[in-house]
């Protein structure tokens, strides 16, 4: 998913969607308490609403899609923080924003596994049109494809994956583990399949090393994982095989 966000130039839009999940999770908590299904469904509804509404606004007004995403993101982030602060009871706002990966239970793991499996199946079925719509949407439309349809499908996939991630590493950190490995992989691979493979390796290393760092240093687990992913990105930025700082300096 992170690789596709990079290819479609939607990195910051993904950040907006991740924050739009917060008020939905808060509403789910107010309705059913700490219920994973309720918070996940409500988070998906608000995330999908922001994703689809921002796209609609950009097509019906003079606003570009990034500006409409930013406006909805700020609005829904404010609503979410307000709901949790005033009606959250004993829920720690920082736990919602930063996550508590060490307290993830079996239902949460089952949700993550189910959403990951669904995402892989959809990508296997729609791989070619999704890639083509990322590189050349007008060409896909000229051969009878529906780029808008695949764009909406991808936005919904982003939403459900962020919904599954926010319980573990929070709404502020959810996009980091999705996006940073994909950005870092861009410096080491040049084809989509290799980008996905390298990104998967970086994600595993970030999660494993971040948890070890969190355990031995007594740091929060979510930020520790994102810190490792960020360090991998910085190393890739400097020493990567394709377009890194050292490569640019060498060829110049």
KEVEXFI-852245 format. One record per residue (C-alpha): residue number from 1; x, z negated, y negated. Coordinates in nm, 4 decimals, m for minus. Example, Ala and Ser with C-alpha at 12.3 -4.5 7.8 and 13.67 -1.06 7.14 Angstrom:
<atom><i>1</i><xx>1.2300</xx><zz>m0.7800</zz><yy>0.4500</yy></atom>
<atom><i>2</i><xx>1.3670</xx><zz>m0.7140</zz><yy>0.1060</yy></atom>
END
This chain:
<atom><i>1</i><xx>0.0000</xx><zz>0.0000</zz><yy>0.0000</yy></atom>
<atom><i>2</i><xx>0.2854</xx><zz>m0.0762</zz><yy>m0.2376</yy></atom>
<atom><i>3</i><xx>0.4428</xx><zz>0.2630</zz><yy>m0.1759</yy></atom>
<atom><i>4</i><xx>0.1123</xx><zz>0.4350</zz><yy>m0.2512</yy></atom>
<atom><i>5</i><xx>0.0727</xx><zz>0.2335</zz><yy>m0.5719</yy></atom>
<atom><i>6</i><xx>0.4163</xx><zz>0.3532</zz><yy>m0.6826</yy></atom>
<atom><i>7</i><xx>0.3487</xx><zz>0.7159</zz><yy>m0.5884</yy></atom>
<atom><i>8</i><xx>0.0138</xx><zz>0.7123</zz><yy>m0.7720</yy></atom>
<atom><i>9</i><xx>0.1653</xx><zz>0.5388</zz><yy>m1.0782</yy></atom>
<atom><i>10</i><xx>m0.0850</xx><zz>0.2558</zz><yy>m1.0461</yy></atom>
<atom><i>11</i><xx>0.1459</xx><zz>m0.0465</zz><yy>m1.0340</yy></atom>
<atom><i>12</i><xx>0.0054</xx><zz>m0.2202</zz><yy>m1.3421</yy></atom>
<atom><i>13</i><xx>m0.3497</xx><zz>m0.1309</zz><yy>m1.2425</yy></atom>
<atom><i>14</i><xx>m0.2907</xx><zz>m0.3121</zz><yy>m0.9159</yy></atom>
<atom><i>15</i><xx>m0.1958</xx><zz>m0.6191</zz><yy>m1.1169</yy></atom>
<atom><i>16</i><xx>m0.5231</xx><zz>m0.5955</zz><yy>m1.3073</yy></atom>
<atom><i>17</i><xx>m0.7219</xx><zz>m0.5736</zz><yy>m0.9840</yy></atom>
<atom><i>18</i><xx>m0.5413</xx><zz>m0.8746</zz><yy>m0.8349</yy></atom>
<atom><i>19</i><xx>m0.6418</xx><zz>m1.0912</zz><yy>m1.1303</yy></atom>
<atom><i>20</i><xx>m0.9990</xx><zz>m0.9621</zz><yy>m1.1186</yy></atom>
<atom><i>21</i><xx>m1.0360</xx><zz>m1.1297</zz><yy>m0.7779</yy></atom>
<atom><i>22</i><xx>m1.0011</xx><zz>m1.4761</zz><yy>m0.9344</yy></atom>
<atom><i>23</i><xx>m1.3543</xx><zz>m1.5165</zz><yy>m1.0775</yy></atom>
<atom><i>24</i><xx>m1.5056</xx><zz>m1.3910</zz><yy>m0.7520</yy></atom>
<atom><i>25</i><xx>m1.3101</xx><zz>m1.6475</zz><yy>m0.5539</yy></atom>
<atom><i>26</i><xx>m1.4246</xx><zz>m1.9148</zz><yy>m0.8002</yy></atom>
<atom><i>27</i><xx>m1.7883</xx><zz>m1.8104</zz><yy>m0.7629</yy></atom>
<atom><i>28</i><xx>m1.7546</xx><zz>m1.8116</zz><yy>m0.3846</yy></atom>
<atom><i>29</i><xx>m1.6134</xx><zz>m2.1635</zz><yy>m0.4038</yy></atom>
<atom><i>30</i><xx>m1.8999</xx><zz>m2.2806</zz><yy>m0.6253</yy></atom>
<atom><i>31</i><xx>m2.1543</xx><zz>m2.1407</zz><yy>m0.3800</yy></atom>
<atom><i>32</i><xx>m2.0031</xx><zz>m2.2396</zz><yy>m0.0448</yy></atom>
<atom><i>33</i><xx>m1.7032</xx><zz>m2.4628</zz><yy>m0.1132</yy></atom>
<atom><i>34</i><xx>m1.3691</xx><zz>m2.3797</zz><yy>0.0494</yy></atom>
<atom><i>35</i><xx>m1.5254</xx><zz>m2.1117</zz><yy>0.2677</yy></atom>
<atom><i>36</i><xx>m1.2926</xx><zz>m1.8222</zz><yy>0.3439</yy></atom>
<atom><i>37</i><xx>m1.5729</xx><zz>m1.5667</zz><yy>0.4047</yy></atom>
<atom><i>38</i><xx>m1.7592</xx><zz>m1.6639</zz><yy>0.0859</yy></atom>
<atom><i>39</i><xx>m1.4501</xx><zz>m1.6581</zz><yy>m0.1350</yy></atom>
<atom><i>40</i><xx>m1.3267</xx><zz>m1.3334</zz><yy>0.0218</yy></atom>
<atom><i>41</i><xx>m1.6581</xx><zz>m1.1513</zz><yy>m0.0133</yy></atom>
<atom><i>42</i><xx>m1.7075</xx><zz>m1.2677</zz><yy>m0.3712</yy></atom>
<atom><i>43</i><xx>m1.3478</xx><zz>m1.1783</zz><yy>m0.4563</yy></atom>
<atom><i>44</i><xx>m1.3927</xx><zz>m0.8328</zz><yy>m0.3082</yy></atom>
<atom><i>45</i><xx>m1.7122</xx><zz>m0.7783</zz><yy>m0.5086</yy></atom>
<atom><i>46</i><xx>m1.5534</xx><zz>m0.8667</zz><yy>m0.8432</yy></atom>
<atom><i>47</i><xx>m1.2320</xx><zz>m0.6767</zz><yy>m0.7626</yy></atom>
<atom><i>48</i><xx>m1.4247</xx><zz>m0.3650</zz><yy>m0.6601</yy></atom>
<atom><i>49</i><xx>m1.6466</xx><zz>m0.3989</zz><yy>m0.9672</yy></atom>
<atom><i>50</i><xx>m1.3449</xx><zz>m0.4028</zz><yy>m1.1989</yy></atom>
<atom><i>51</i><xx>m1.1746</xx><zz>m0.1135</zz><yy>m1.0186</yy></atom>
<atom><i>52</i><xx>m1.4817</xx><zz>0.1107</zz><yy>m1.0235</yy></atom>
<atom><i>53</i><xx>m1.5958</xx><zz>0.0063</zz><yy>m1.3717</yy></atom>
<atom><i>54</i><xx>m1.2553</xx><zz>0.0688</zz><yy>m1.5275</yy></atom>
<atom><i>55</i><xx>m1.2466</xx><zz>0.4150</zz><yy>m1.3725</yy></atom>
<atom><i>56</i><xx>m1.5983</xx><zz>0.4892</zz><yy>m1.4971</yy></atom>
<atom><i>57</i><xx>m1.5184</xx><zz>0.3711</zz><yy>m1.8495</yy></atom>
<atom><i>58</i><xx>m1.2078</xx><zz>0.5911</zz><yy>m1.8636</yy></atom>
<atom><i>59</i><xx>m1.4149</xx><zz>0.8942</zz><yy>m1.7654</yy></atom>
<atom><i>60</i><xx>m1.7047</xx><zz>0.8274</zz><yy>m2.0037</yy></atom>
<atom><i>61</i><xx>m1.5144</xx><zz>0.7073</zz><yy>m2.3142</yy></atom>
<atom><i>62</i><xx>m1.1940</xx><zz>0.7817</zz><yy>m2.5057</yy></atom>
<atom><i>63</i><xx>m1.0069</xx><zz>0.4980</zz><yy>m2.3313</yy></atom>
<atom><i>64</i><xx>m0.7380</xx><zz>0.5820</zz><yy>m2.0782</yy></atom>
<atom><i>65</i><xx>m0.7627</xx><zz>0.4207</zz><yy>m1.7343</yy></atom>
<atom><i>66</i><xx>m0.4747</xx><zz>0.1794</zz><yy>m1.7956</yy></atom>
<atom><i>67</i><xx>m0.6364</xx><zz>0.0477</zz><yy>m2.1145</yy></atom>
<atom><i>68</i><xx>m0.9751</xx><zz>m0.0022</zz><yy>m1.9498</yy></atom>
<atom><i>69</i><xx>m0.8103</xx><zz>m0.1801</zz><yy>m1.6550</yy></atom>
<atom><i>70</i><xx>m0.6242</xx><zz>m0.4092</zz><yy>m1.8963</yy></atom>
<atom><i>71</i><xx>m0.9444</xx><zz>m0.4953</zz><yy>m2.0831</yy></atom>
<atom><i>72</i><xx>m1.1367</xx><zz>m0.5807</zz><yy>m1.7657</yy></atom>
<atom><i>73</i><xx>m0.8375</xx><zz>m0.7694</zz><yy>m1.6277</yy></atom>
<atom><i>74</i><xx>m0.8119</xx><zz>m0.9998</zz><yy>m1.9299</yy></atom>
<atom><i>75</i><xx>m1.1859</xx><zz>m1.0585</zz><yy>m1.9363</yy></atom>
<atom><i>76</i><xx>m1.2143</xx><zz>m1.1473</zz><yy>m1.5678</yy></atom>
<atom><i>77</i><xx>m0.8957</xx><zz>m1.3554</zz><yy>m1.5665</yy></atom>
<atom><i>78</i><xx>m1.0369</xx><zz>m1.5658</zz><yy>m1.8484</yy></atom>
<atom><i>79</i><xx>m1.3676</xx><zz>m1.6068</zz><yy>m1.6663</yy></atom>
<atom><i>80</i><xx>m1.1935</xx><zz>m1.7069</zz><yy>m1.3439</yy></atom>
<atom><i>81</i><xx>m0.9683</xx><zz>m1.9680</zz><yy>m1.5046</yy></atom>
<atom><i>82</i><xx>m1.2660</xx><zz>m2.1084</zz><yy>m1.6979</yy></atom>
<atom><i>83</i><xx>m1.4810</xx><zz>m2.1397</zz><yy>m1.3838</yy></atom>
<atom><i>84</i><xx>m1.2083</xx><zz>m2.3118</zz><yy>m1.1845</yy></atom>
<atom><i>85</i><xx>m1.1129</xx><zz>m2.5437</zz><yy>m1.4719</yy></atom>
<atom><i>86</i><xx>m1.4698</xx><zz>m2.6546</zz><yy>m1.5443</yy></atom>
<atom><i>87</i><xx>m1.6397</xx><zz>m2.6398</zz><yy>m1.2027</yy></atom>
<atom><i>88</i><xx>m1.3521</xx><zz>m2.6419</zz><yy>m0.9563</yy></atom>
<atom><i>89</i><xx>m1.3814</xx><zz>m3.0098</zz><yy>m0.8727</yy></atom>
<atom><i>90</i><xx>m1.0709</xx><zz>m3.1120</zz><yy>m0.6816</yy></atom>
<atom><i>91</i><xx>m0.9286</xx><zz>m2.7600</zz><yy>m0.6524</yy></atom>
<atom><i>92</i><xx>m0.5840</xx><zz>m2.7309</zz><yy>m0.8100</yy></atom>
<atom><i>93</i><xx>m0.5724</xx><zz>m2.4274</zz><yy>m1.0377</yy></atom>
<atom><i>94</i><xx>m0.2043</xx><zz>m2.3733</zz><yy>m0.9553</yy></atom>
<atom><i>95</i><xx>m0.2877</xx><zz>m2.3522</zz><yy>m0.5838</yy></atom>
<atom><i>96</i><xx>m0.5315</xx><zz>m2.0724</zz><yy>m0.6594</yy></atom>
<atom><i>97</i><xx>m0.2914</xx><zz>m1.8905</zz><yy>m0.8897</yy></atom>
<atom><i>98</i><xx>0.0245</xx><zz>m1.9384</zz><yy>m0.6794</yy></atom>
<atom><i>99</i><xx>m0.1227</xx><zz>m1.9820</zz><yy>m0.3300</yy></atom>
<atom><i>100</i><xx>m0.0376</xx><zz>m2.2189</zz><yy>m0.0478</yy></atom>
<atom><i>101</i><xx>0.1010</xx><zz>m2.0044</zz><yy>0.2318</yy></atom>
<atom><i>102</i><xx>0.2050</xx><zz>m2.3031</zz><yy>0.4446</yy></atom>
<atom><i>103</i><xx>m0.1582</xx><zz>m2.4172</zz><yy>0.4715</yy></atom>
<atom><i>104</i><xx>m0.3005</xx><zz>m2.0818</zz><yy>0.5893</yy></atom>
<atom><i>105</i><xx>m0.5261</xx><zz>m2.1491</zz><yy>0.8885</yy></atom>
<atom><i>106</i><xx>m0.6386</xx><zz>m1.9351</zz><yy>1.1817</yy></atom>
<atom><i>107</i><xx>m0.9460</xx><zz>m1.7821</zz><yy>1.0081</yy></atom>
<atom><i>108</i><xx>m0.7214</xx><zz>m1.6704</zz><yy>0.7205</yy></atom>
<atom><i>109</i><xx>m0.4729</xx><zz>m1.5151</zz><yy>0.9624</yy></atom>
<atom><i>110</i><xx>m0.7570</xx><zz>m1.3401</zz><yy>1.1409</yy></atom>
<atom><i>111</i><xx>m0.8808</xx><zz>m1.2013</zz><yy>0.8094</yy></atom>
<atom><i>112</i><xx>m0.5340</xx><zz>m1.0731</zz><yy>0.7190</yy></atom>
<atom><i>113</i><xx>m0.4881</xx><zz>m0.9145</zz><yy>1.0624</yy></atom>
<atom><i>114</i><xx>m0.8312</xx><zz>m0.7493</zz><yy>1.0488</yy></atom>
<atom><i>115</i><xx>m0.7776</xx><zz>m0.6057</zz><yy>0.7001</yy></atom>
<atom><i>116</i><xx>m0.4274</xx><zz>m0.4854</zz><yy>0.7906</yy></atom>
<atom><i>117</i><xx>m0.5600</xx><zz>m0.3118</zz><yy>1.1021</yy></atom>
<atom><i>118</i><xx>m0.8445</xx><zz>m0.1509</zz><yy>0.9074</yy></atom>
<atom><i>119</i><xx>m0.5993</xx><zz>m0.0305</zz><yy>0.6417</yy></atom>
<atom><i>120</i><xx>m0.3689</xx><zz>0.1266</zz><yy>0.9003</yy></atom>
<atom><i>121</i><xx>m0.6598</xx><zz>0.3028</zz><yy>1.0714</yy></atom>
<atom><i>122</i><xx>m0.7884</xx><zz>0.4449</zz><yy>0.7417</yy></atom>
<atom><i>123</i><xx>m0.4391</xx><zz>0.5603</zz><yy>0.6464</yy></atom>
<atom><i>124</i><xx>m0.3973</xx><zz>0.7276</zz><yy>0.9847</yy></atom>
<atom><i>125</i><xx>m0.7246</xx><zz>0.9169</zz><yy>0.9348</yy></atom>
<atom><i>126</i><xx>m0.6817</xx><zz>1.0037</zz><yy>0.5659</yy></atom>
<atom><i>127</i><xx>m0.3021</xx><zz>1.0190</zz><yy>0.5394</yy></atom>
<atom><i>128</i><xx>m0.2645</xx><zz>1.3807</zz><yy>0.4285</yy></atom>
<atom><i>129</i><xx>m0.5364</xx><zz>1.3885</zz><yy>0.1593</yy></atom>
<atom><i>130</i><xx>m0.4239</xx><zz>1.0485</zz><yy>0.0247</yy></atom>
<atom><i>131</i><xx>m0.0649</xx><zz>1.1721</zz><yy>m0.0093</yy></atom>
<atom><i>132</i><xx>m0.1742</xx><zz>1.5056</zz><yy>m0.1536</yy></atom>
<atom><i>133</i><xx>m0.4033</xx><zz>1.3403</zz><yy>m0.4068</yy></atom>
<atom><i>134</i><xx>m0.1085</xx><zz>1.1253</zz><yy>m0.5150</yy></atom>
<atom><i>135</i><xx>0.1162</xx><zz>1.4254</zz><yy>m0.5837</yy></atom>
<atom><i>136</i><xx>m0.1203</xx><zz>1.7083</zz><yy>m0.6752</yy></atom>
<atom><i>137</i><xx>m0.4875</xx><zz>1.6174</zz><yy>m0.7107</yy></atom>
<atom><i>138</i><xx>m0.5846</xx><zz>1.9545</zz><yy>m0.8719</yy></atom>
<atom><i>139</i><xx>m0.4475</xx><zz>2.1419</zz><yy>m0.5694</yy></atom>
<atom><i>140</i><xx>m0.6432</xx><zz>1.9175</zz><yy>m0.3327</yy></atom>
<atom><i>141</i><xx>m0.9576</xx><zz>1.9946</zz><yy>m0.5323</yy></atom>
<atom><i>142</i><xx>m0.8823</xx><zz>2.3684</zz><yy>m0.5243</yy></atom>
<atom><i>143</i><xx>m0.8773</xx><zz>2.3731</zz><yy>m0.1428</yy></atom>
<atom><i>144</i><xx>m1.2073</xx><zz>2.1891</zz><yy>m0.1113</yy></atom>
<atom><i>145</i><xx>m1.0835</xx><zz>1.8298</zz><yy>m0.1095</yy></atom>
<atom><i>146</i><xx>m1.2372</xx><zz>1.5437</zz><yy>m0.3050</yy></atom>
<atom><i>147</i><xx>m0.9558</xx><zz>1.3687</zz><yy>m0.4965</yy></atom>
<atom><i>148</i><xx>m1.1977</xx><zz>1.1349</zz><yy>m0.6753</yy></atom>
<atom><i>149</i><xx>m1.3380</xx><zz>1.0222</zz><yy>m0.3413</yy></atom>
<atom><i>150</i><xx>m0.9919</xx><zz>0.9417</zz><yy>m0.2068</yy></atom>
<atom><i>151</i><xx>m0.9019</xx><zz>0.7681</zz><yy>m0.5327</yy></atom>
<atom><i>152</i><xx>m1.2009</xx><zz>0.5358</zz><yy>m0.4938</yy></atom>
<atom><i>153</i><xx>m1.1162</xx><zz>0.4785</zz><yy>m0.1272</yy></atom>
<atom><i>154</i><xx>m0.7617</xx><zz>0.3812</zz><yy>m0.2205</yy></atom>
<atom><i>155</i><xx>m0.8822</xx><zz>0.1427</zz><yy>m0.4925</yy></atom>
<atom><i>156</i><xx>m1.1091</xx><zz>m0.0306</zz><yy>m0.2417</yy></atom>
<atom><i>157</i><xx>m0.8193</xx><zz>m0.0615</zz><yy>0.0034</yy></atom>
<atom><i>158</i><xx>m0.6101</xx><zz>m0.2211</zz><yy>m0.2706</yy></atom>
<atom><i>159</i><xx>m0.8896</xx><zz>m0.4684</zz><yy>m0.3425</yy></atom>
<atom><i>160</i><xx>m0.9416</xx><zz>m0.5813</zz><yy>0.0173</yy></atom>
<atom><i>161</i><xx>m0.5670</xx><zz>m0.6183</zz><yy>0.0760</yy></atom>
<atom><i>162</i><xx>m0.5313</xx><zz>m0.8287</zz><yy>m0.2374</yy></atom>
<atom><i>163</i><xx>m0.8288</xx><zz>m1.0382</zz><yy>m0.1249</yy></atom>
<atom><i>164</i><xx>m0.6520</xx><zz>m1.1129</zz><yy>0.2025</yy></atom>
<atom><i>165</i><xx>m0.3253</xx><zz>m1.1925</zz><yy>0.0230</yy></atom>
<atom><i>166</i><xx>m0.4476</xx><zz>m1.4210</zz><yy>m0.2536</yy></atom>
<atom><i>167</i><xx>m0.5294</xx><zz>m1.7060</zz><yy>m0.0154</yy></atom>
<atom><i>168</i><xx>m0.1685</xx><zz>m1.7163</zz><yy>0.0991</yy></atom>
<atom><i>169</i><xx>0.0347</xx><zz>m1.6473</zz><yy>m0.2160</yy></atom>
<atom><i>170</i><xx>m0.2262</xx><zz>m1.6694</zz><yy>m0.4927</yy></atom>
<atom><i>171</i><xx>m0.3732</xx><zz>m1.4219</zz><yy>m0.7372</yy></atom>
<atom><i>172</i><xx>m0.0602</xx><zz>m1.4212</zz><yy>m0.9567</yy></atom>
<atom><i>173</i><xx>0.1722</xx><zz>m1.3515</zz><yy>m0.6627</yy></atom>
<atom><i>174</i><xx>m0.0484</xx><zz>m1.1333</zz><yy>m0.4408</yy></atom>
<atom><i>175</i><xx>0.0614</xx><zz>m0.8036</zz><yy>m0.5895</yy></atom>
<atom><i>176</i><xx>0.4299</xx><zz>m0.8999</zz><yy>m0.5876</yy></atom>
<atom><i>177</i><xx>0.4715</xx><zz>m0.8909</zz><yy>m0.2105</yy></atom>
<atom><i>178</i><xx>0.2777</xx><zz>m0.5639</zz><yy>m0.1989</yy></atom>
<atom><i>179</i><xx>0.4570</xx><zz>m0.3897</zz><yy>m0.4846</yy></atom>
<atom><i>180</i><xx>0.8180</xx><zz>m0.5125</zz><yy>m0.5118</yy></atom>
<atom><i>181</i><xx>0.9284</xx><zz>m0.3906</zz><yy>m0.1642</yy></atom>
<atom><i>182</i><xx>0.7706</xx><zz>m0.0526</zz><yy>m0.2350</yy></atom>
<atom><i>183</i><xx>0.9523</xx><zz>m0.0232</zz><yy>m0.5684</yy></atom>
<atom><i>184</i><xx>1.2820</xx><zz>m0.1317</zz><yy>m0.4104</yy></atom>
<atom><i>185</i><xx>1.2401</xx><zz>0.1175</zz><yy>m0.1244</yy></atom>
<atom><i>186</i><xx>1.2232</xx><zz>0.3988</zz><yy>m0.3785</yy></atom>
<atom><i>187</i><xx>1.5993</xx><zz>0.3594</zz><yy>m0.4301</yy></atom>
<atom><i>188</i><xx>1.6782</xx><zz>0.3918</zz><yy>m0.0576</yy></atom>
<atom><i>189</i><xx>1.4435</xx><zz>0.6610</zz><yy>0.0769</yy></atom>
<atom><i>190</i><xx>1.3158</xx><zz>0.9981</zz><yy>m0.0406</yy></atom>
<atom><i>191</i><xx>1.0255</xx><zz>1.0761</zz><yy>0.1950</yy></atom>
<atom><i>192</i><xx>0.6931</xx><zz>0.8984</zz><yy>0.2222</yy></atom>
<atom><i>193</i><xx>0.7353</xx><zz>0.7904</zz><yy>0.5863</yy></atom>
<atom><i>194</i><xx>1.0834</xx><zz>0.6509</zz><yy>0.5202</yy></atom>
<atom><i>195</i><xx>0.9609</xx><zz>0.4798</zz><yy>0.2029</yy></atom>
<atom><i>196</i><xx>0.6943</xx><zz>0.3019</zz><yy>0.4076</yy></atom>
<atom><i>197</i><xx>0.9457</xx><zz>0.2033</zz><yy>0.6771</yy></atom>
<atom><i>198</i><xx>1.2024</xx><zz>0.0637</zz><yy>0.4321</yy></atom>
<atom><i>199</i><xx>0.9289</xx><zz>m0.1114</zz><yy>0.2357</yy></atom>
<atom><i>200</i><xx>0.8031</xx><zz>m0.2775</zz><yy>0.5549</yy></atom>
<atom><i>201</i><xx>1.1540</xx><zz>m0.4033</zz><yy>0.6343</yy></atom>
<atom><i>202</i><xx>1.1961</xx><zz>m0.5401</zz><yy>0.2819</yy></atom>
<atom><i>203</i><xx>0.8577</xx><zz>m0.7124</zz><yy>0.3050</yy></atom>
<atom><i>204</i><xx>0.9496</xx><zz>m0.8838</zz><yy>0.6316</yy></atom>
<atom><i>205</i><xx>1.2879</xx><zz>m0.9956</zz><yy>0.4976</yy></atom>
<atom><i>206</i><xx>1.1254</xx><zz>m1.1275</zz><yy>0.1781</yy></atom>
<atom><i>207</i><xx>0.8642</xx><zz>m1.3270</zz><yy>0.3675</yy></atom>
<atom><i>208</i><xx>1.1032</xx><zz>m1.4725</zz><yy>0.6259</yy></atom>
<atom><i>209</i><xx>1.3851</xx><zz>m1.5532</zz><yy>0.3847</yy></atom>
<atom><i>210</i><xx>1.1460</xx><zz>m1.6828</zz><yy>0.1198</yy></atom>
<atom><i>211</i><xx>0.9897</xx><zz>m1.9282</zz><yy>0.3647</yy></atom>
<atom><i>212</i><xx>1.3331</xx><zz>m2.0543</zz><yy>0.4720</yy></atom>
<atom><i>213</i><xx>1.4340</xx><zz>m2.0933</zz><yy>0.1083</yy></atom>
<atom><i>214</i><xx>1.1116</xx><zz>m2.2764</zz><yy>0.0357</yy></atom>
<atom><i>215</i><xx>1.1593</xx><zz>m2.5137</zz><yy>0.3286</yy></atom>
<atom><i>216</i><xx>1.5218</xx><zz>m2.6057</zz><yy>0.2585</yy></atom>
<atom><i>217</i><xx>1.4939</xx><zz>m2.6191</zz><yy>m0.1218</yy></atom>
<atom><i>218</i><xx>1.1485</xx><zz>m2.7786</zz><yy>m0.1438</yy></atom>
<atom><i>219</i><xx>1.0308</xx><zz>m2.4911</zz><yy>m0.3632</yy></atom>
<atom><i>220</i><xx>0.6761</xx><zz>m2.3473</zz><yy>m0.3671</yy></atom>
<atom><i>221</i><xx>0.6511</xx><zz>m2.0956</zz><yy>m0.0852</yy></atom>
<atom><i>222</i><xx>0.4743</xx><zz>m1.8131</zz><yy>m0.2717</yy></atom>
<atom><i>223</i><xx>0.7154</xx><zz>m1.7931</zz><yy>m0.5672</yy></atom>
<atom><i>224</i><xx>1.0115</xx><zz>m1.8268</zz><yy>m0.3279</yy></atom>
<atom><i>225</i><xx>0.8979</xx><zz>m1.5198</zz><yy>m0.1346</yy></atom>
<atom><i>226</i><xx>0.8469</xx><zz>m1.3210</zz><yy>m0.4539</yy></atom>
<atom><i>227</i><xx>1.1890</xx><zz>m1.4357</zz><yy>m0.5800</yy></atom>
<atom><i>228</i><xx>1.3579</xx><zz>m1.2924</zz><yy>m0.2694</yy></atom>
<atom><i>229</i><xx>1.1605</xx><zz>m0.9688</zz><yy>m0.3076</yy></atom>
<atom><i>230</i><xx>1.2695</xx><zz>m0.9528</zz><yy>m0.6711</yy></atom>
<atom><i>231</i><xx>1.6348</xx><zz>m1.0030</zz><yy>m0.5752</yy></atom>
<atom><i>232</i><xx>1.6071</xx><zz>m0.7202</zz><yy>m0.3217</yy></atom>
<atom><i>233</i><xx>1.4676</xx><zz>m0.5012</zz><yy>m0.5985</yy></atom>
<atom><i>234</i><xx>1.7568</xx><zz>m0.5887</zz><yy>m0.8333</yy></atom>
<atom><i>235</i><xx>2.0151</xx><zz>m0.5105</zz><yy>m0.5638</yy></atom>
<atom><i>236</i><xx>1.8376</xx><zz>m0.1811</zz><yy>m0.4913</yy></atom>
<atom><i>237</i><xx>1.8236</xx><zz>m0.0996</zz><yy>m0.8621</yy></atom>
<atom><i>238</i><xx>2.2005</xx><zz>m0.1356</zz><yy>m0.8866</yy></atom>
<atom><i>239</i><xx>2.3291</xx><zz>m0.0090</zz><yy>m0.5499</yy></atom>
<atom><i>240</i><xx>2.0493</xx><zz>0.2088</zz><yy>m0.4062</yy></atom>
<atom><i>241</i><xx>2.1222</xx><zz>0.5550</zz><yy>m0.2633</yy></atom>
<atom><i>242</i><xx>1.8772</xx><zz>0.7464</zz><yy>m0.4841</yy></atom>
<atom><i>243</i><xx>1.8617</xx><zz>0.7201</zz><yy>m0.8626</yy></atom>
<atom><i>244</i><xx>2.0123</xx><zz>0.3705</zz><yy>m0.8908</yy></atom>
<atom><i>245</i><xx>2.2338</xx><zz>0.2585</zz><yy>m1.1776</yy></atom>
<atom><i>246</i><xx>2.5560</xx><zz>0.3109</zz><yy>m0.9835</yy></atom>
<atom><i>247</i><xx>2.4448</xx><zz>0.6537</zz><yy>m0.8608</yy></atom>
<atom><i>248</i><xx>2.3505</xx><zz>0.7625</zz><yy>m1.2121</yy></atom>
<atom><i>249</i><xx>2.6840</xx><zz>0.6384</zz><yy>m1.3452</yy></atom>
<atom><i>250</i><xx>2.8750</xx><zz>0.8113</zz><yy>m1.0635</yy></atom>
<atom><i>251</i><xx>2.7156</xx><zz>1.1518</zz><yy>m1.1192</yy></atom>
<atom><i>252</i><xx>2.7331</xx><zz>1.1311</zz><yy>m1.4967</yy></atom>
END
